[in-house]
C-alpha cells in the first residue's frame, strides 16, 4: 500500500493534507479537519521552501540500512505552507536557516533532504 506523502517524495514533491472546506493544513494524515471537522480532505503539493525549526545529529543509526549514512543531520522544517516535516540536511544546518526540499534515493524509497 502506498501513501500520498511517500508517493510525492518519489515524484519529487512534498505533499501535505489540507481541508477543502476551510483550507486548514493537517499536521498528520487525518479523517476530519482539525479546524472545522469537515471530512473533505485532500493532498496538496508544497512549494518545498521551509525554515529549519530544530536540528539533531544522528551518530547511532536506528537500523542497519542507515548505518552507511551515519553520522547524519536531521531537521524539523516548517514548510512555508505551515506543516512541519522531518528530513535530512547538510551538516551545519542551523535553526532559522531557509532551506529548499530536495530528494535522495535510498534503497527502494526516496528520502526528503533539505539544502
Rosetta silent file (secondary structure, phi, psi, omega in degrees, C-alpha in Angstrom):
SEQUENCE: XXXXXXXXXXXXXXXXXXXXXXXXXXXXXXXXXXXXXXXXXXXXXXXXXXXXXXXXXXXXXXXXXXXXXXXXXXXXXXXXXXXXXXXXXXXXXXXXXXXXXXXXXXXXXXXXXXX
SCORE:     score description
SCORE:     0.000 S_00000001
   1 L     0.000  134.919  178.286    0.000    0.000    0.000 S_00000001
   2 L  -103.136  166.797 -177.738    1.322    3.433   -0.876 S_00000001
   3 L  -128.979  144.009 -178.693    0.686    6.757    0.814 S_00000001
   4 H   -55.490  -34.730  179.745    0.240   10.182   -0.843 S_00000001
   5 H   -66.325  -50.309 -178.573    3.196   11.603    1.116 S_00000001
   6 H   -70.986  -31.178  173.026    5.656    8.886    0.068 S_00000001
   7 H   -61.832  -40.648  177.798    4.253    8.890   -3.479 S_00000001
   8 H   -62.052  -46.336  178.327    5.005   12.609   -3.546 S_00000001
   9 H   -56.755  -44.812  179.638    8.589   12.093   -2.406 S_00000001
  10 H   -62.153  -29.097  179.765    9.092    9.535   -5.188 S_00000001
  11 H   -89.990   -2.502  178.602    7.705   12.122   -7.649 S_00000001
  12 L    85.415   27.418  176.190    9.967   14.872   -6.265 S_00000001
  13 L  -136.321  152.143  173.222    7.374   16.867   -4.307 S_00000001
  14 L   -96.874  125.173 -179.135    6.490   17.354   -0.646 S_00000001
  15 E  -112.348  150.388  174.694    2.776   16.791   -0.068 S_00000001
  16 E  -141.675  154.860 -178.392    0.583   17.699    2.854 S_00000001
  17 E   -88.810  139.359  175.804   -3.060   17.133    3.653 S_00000001
  18 E  -144.417  166.293 -175.023   -5.451   20.076    3.810 S_00000001
  19 E   -91.654  131.378  177.525   -9.156   20.772    4.115 S_00000001
  20 L   -74.239  -24.740 -177.170  -11.230   21.651    1.050 S_00000001
  21 L   -79.862  -43.827 -175.028  -13.829   23.402    3.229 S_00000001
  22 L  -123.266   -2.172  176.790  -11.626   25.794    5.248 S_00000001
  23 L    70.885   12.810  178.435   -8.158   25.346    3.673 S_00000001
  24 L   -74.736  135.082  175.220   -6.509   24.413    7.025 S_00000001
  25 E   -77.436  155.282 -177.801   -3.452   22.166    6.714 S_00000001
  26 L  -109.715  136.124 -176.514   -3.430   18.986    8.763 S_00000001
  27 L   -70.521  -27.864  176.829   -0.459   18.057   10.995 S_00000001
  28 L  -141.773  170.872  175.264   -0.787   14.333   10.248 S_00000001
  29 L   -61.371  126.384 -175.804   -2.965   12.230    7.986 S_00000001
  30 L  -130.717  164.040  175.008   -6.468   12.700    9.364 S_00000001
  31 L   -95.289  -22.474  179.465  -10.035   11.617    8.634 S_00000001
  32 L  -141.622  150.926 -178.704  -11.527   15.003    9.561 S_00000001
  33 L   -63.192  135.514  178.134  -10.210   18.569    9.591 S_00000001
  34 L   -70.357  -20.972 -176.694   -8.674   19.697   12.874 S_00000001
  35 L   -94.340  -44.754 -173.769  -10.125   23.194   12.364 S_00000001
  36 L  -121.534   -9.523  178.415  -13.679   22.701   11.086 S_00000001
  37 L    86.547   -2.841 -179.875  -14.385   18.958   11.269 S_00000001
  38 L   -63.389  144.515  175.807  -15.004   18.529    7.536 S_00000001
  39 L   -93.318    3.694 -178.317  -14.204   15.130    6.077 S_00000001
  40 L   -87.991   76.509 -178.642  -13.406   16.738    2.700 S_00000001
  41 E  -107.142  147.233  178.142   -9.607   16.477    2.911 S_00000001
  42 E  -143.850  172.273 -179.054   -7.159   16.322    0.020 S_00000001
  43 E  -104.634  138.120 -177.508   -3.424   16.347   -0.632 S_00000001
  44 E  -125.660  145.169  175.385   -1.618   19.429   -1.892 S_00000001
  45 E   -83.198  130.112  177.115    1.930   19.858   -3.238 S_00000001
  46 L   -83.555  163.094  177.506    4.063   22.247   -1.172 S_00000001
  47 L   -69.280  -24.346 -177.424    6.499   24.726   -2.696 S_00000001
  48 L    92.662   -7.028  177.268    9.362   22.899   -0.961 S_00000001
  49 E   -87.450  141.749 -174.454   10.617   26.067    0.740 S_00000001
  50 E  -156.385  170.586  175.331   10.922   25.895    4.528 S_00000001
  51 E  -121.802  131.802 -179.432   12.594   27.233    7.671 S_00000001
  52 E   -67.457  126.470 -179.711   14.611   24.944    9.949 S_00000001
  53 E  -100.047  -36.975 -179.088   12.845   24.613   13.309 S_00000001
  54 E  -151.943  152.738 -177.593   15.105   22.037   15.025 S_00000001
  55 E  -135.299  141.587  172.006   18.337   20.175   14.237 S_00000001
  56 E  -143.773  147.012  175.618   19.877   16.958   15.508 S_00000001
  57 E  -102.738  125.217 -179.529   22.972   14.986   14.579 S_00000001
  58 E   -99.191  116.142  179.357   22.434   11.224   14.450 S_00000001
  59 L   -98.709  -32.883 -178.138   25.549    9.257   15.345 S_00000001
  60 L  -112.864  105.658 -175.993   23.975    5.883   16.026 S_00000001
  61 L   -64.213  144.385 -177.871   21.723    4.794   13.172 S_00000001
  62 L   -74.643  -21.449  179.401   18.391    3.204   14.160 S_00000001
  63 L  -140.474  164.896  178.484   18.720    0.361   11.625 S_00000001
  64 H   -58.157  -38.603 -177.499   21.413   -1.426    9.672 S_00000001
  65 H   -60.189  -36.061 -176.919   20.266    0.299    6.471 S_00000001
  66 H   -86.488   -7.330 -179.826   21.011    3.766    7.882 S_00000001
  67 H   -61.108  -30.623  179.327   24.451    2.882    9.271 S_00000001
  68 H   -66.854  -23.911 -179.640   26.028    3.740    5.922 S_00000001
  69 L   -88.342  -23.928 -173.523   24.750    7.333    6.306 S_00000001
  70 L   -67.002  142.583   -6.412   25.841    7.868    9.926 S_00000001
  71 L   -75.656  150.296  178.509   26.641   10.358   11.163 S_00000001
  72 E  -142.327  161.110 -177.914   23.888   12.390    9.525 S_00000001
  73 E  -104.131  131.611  172.469   21.851   15.515   10.212 S_00000001
  74 E  -116.093  144.078  176.373   18.071   15.520   10.611 S_00000001
  75 E  -130.082  151.769  162.163   15.949   18.654   10.778 S_00000001
  76 E   -97.743  125.964 -178.405   12.382   19.544   11.535 S_00000001
  77 E  -125.103  135.689  178.069   11.475   22.160    8.957 S_00000001
  78 E   -91.432  112.560  177.814    8.350   24.302    8.826 S_00000001
  79 E   -62.025  149.721  178.455    7.098   24.431    5.255 S_00000001
  80 L   -56.654  -25.628  179.520    6.086   27.885    4.023 S_00000001
  81 L   -80.706  -10.971  176.018    2.543   26.495    3.819 S_00000001
  82 L   123.282  -44.715 -178.231    2.553   25.689    7.570 S_00000001
  83 L   -63.671  154.502  177.545    3.102   21.959    8.153 S_00000001
  84 E  -110.700  131.112 -178.543    6.280   20.778    9.846 S_00000001
  85 E  -130.219  158.293  177.263    8.173   17.815    8.342 S_00000001
  86 E  -103.108  142.153  176.666   11.353   15.904    9.126 S_00000001
  87 E  -159.282  168.954  175.622   14.122   15.443    6.611 S_00000001
  88 E   -75.613  159.506  177.624   17.850   15.035    6.179 S_00000001
  89 E  -150.915  165.223  176.959   20.069   18.108    5.849 S_00000001
  90 L   -68.662  147.110  174.481   23.676   19.037    5.220 S_00000001
  91 L   -55.623  142.837 -179.788   25.949   19.081    8.276 S_00000001
  92 L    94.017   -1.656  176.304   25.990   22.542    9.812 S_00000001
  93 L   -59.030  142.678 -176.498   22.272   23.228    9.293 S_00000001
  94 L  -130.007  152.448  175.930   21.060   25.697   11.907 S_00000001
  95 L   -57.039  133.469  179.821   17.742   26.704   13.423 S_00000001
  96 L    94.669  -13.710  178.120   16.275   29.550   11.386 S_00000001
  97 L   -61.892  140.632  171.277   18.039   28.609    8.121 S_00000001
  98 E   -86.563  131.444 -175.359   15.940   28.953    4.983 S_00000001
  99 E  -135.106  165.697  177.401   16.049   25.686    3.047 S_00000001
 100 E  -129.651  139.424 -179.368   14.592   24.058   -0.046 S_00000001
 101 E   -68.034  140.232  168.217   13.430   20.465   -0.361 S_00000001
 102 E  -138.378  179.582 -171.295   15.375   18.007   -2.438 S_00000001
 103 E  -138.854  141.087  179.952   15.113   14.251   -2.628 S_00000001
 104 E  -130.700  133.472  177.054   17.570   11.390   -2.309 S_00000001
 105 E   -70.695  138.547  178.878   17.158    7.797   -3.363 S_00000001
 106 E  -146.720  103.195 -174.989   17.756    5.350   -0.534 S_00000001
 107 L    62.593 -127.534  179.794   17.266    1.688   -1.299 S_00000001
 108 L   -93.908    9.613 -177.526   13.764    1.256   -2.687 S_00000001
 109 E  -127.613  176.635  177.628   12.499    4.544   -1.277 S_00000001
 110 E  -121.309  131.950  179.050   13.030    8.288   -1.546 S_00000001
 111 E  -106.422  147.078  175.757   14.038   10.419    1.435 S_00000001
 112 E   -79.500  135.364  177.514   13.382   14.105    1.954 S_00000001
 113 E  -136.351  140.151  178.069   16.502   16.263    2.194 S_00000001
 114 E  -109.558  133.127  178.258   16.768   19.994    2.765 S_00000001
 115 L  -116.986    0.000    0.000   19.529   22.076    1.187 S_00000001
